[in-house]
């Protein structure tokens, strides 16, 4: 029996499970706020007379600022710690979500509405930028390597749970009260989540409910439990200006990350995987209404079916990966196998172009999004590969690449739909991205291992 197993067998607290539950909750709110526009979009575009290209650009606004905010957000996390930065992030993005409901009162013309909506979506995106790097950072601090895949899959699967829980509610709100109230509702939910976050989340060595046994177990299993303690040492005492300069993201570190073939392959794959995410978050409900004839209310409930399958796939992917790791398979095989299999399953969405039955379309999409969930292990890979000195910055760079898809996907699909008059080409575009993700993991990534920085 090894040391880690011996520690695990002794009586210990399970505080890390409460931490990942909190990550799940705030990530669900995060994705629900991203999806508000997709649920309200059909009614909103009808009220203001927006075409598919205009909606594509409005959908993309979140992505522009979200991408721009990644590296500053990662630096803030490494500088000030996960709890404080994340709490502020949740509160601020929730306020800007709430304000989107006032567009109908603040604007008199379609042009003004586009400008206001685009601006508010930019602000939401910038405010949310630290969220996923913080998730990866917290998992790296709280979980040993053999539990990290499951923990990452749990918080990542919240993107599907957000649709399961919130899409029907938001569709009902839109149908009953009108689209502005979707934004009011989610804004209030987010503010409450920020308050709960402050009460629940701490770093491992500061948490009031963790015992010595659990702390030893996660630390000996590879958890970076000192991450925020190192931050506190840097920010305390004299020499504040010098410390700030030392904590700033060094260009040489970013160059090392970008010059690493393994990481570059991971980044390319994440862009492709996130393309699937943003099809689902932006255009999928619109596809159901405009292409398949669902009502807005029914679309909200129907969208929950693929989301449930994505959620199941997401949790299963993490469990399978960690199971393979415990059975003695290499970290590389344990992470790659669910990703490759899941992305191959996702390409099945092309079959929707060849069927007319609405129920078959929903079944195919459910299967495709099960695959997407199964393969969504990117954040576990980030926790496995990030240099411990710059875990926040490394996660932010990964998320920057991935969320360029938040810009390109809505716009490309908008033009494809307008140019062809249907979603057929859009589904081919999304499925092709899943195939590129497979090729990237198979031929570019190579061995998955933690990157060691070269100090300058």
Beta strands, then each sheet from edge to edge (+ up, - down):
end
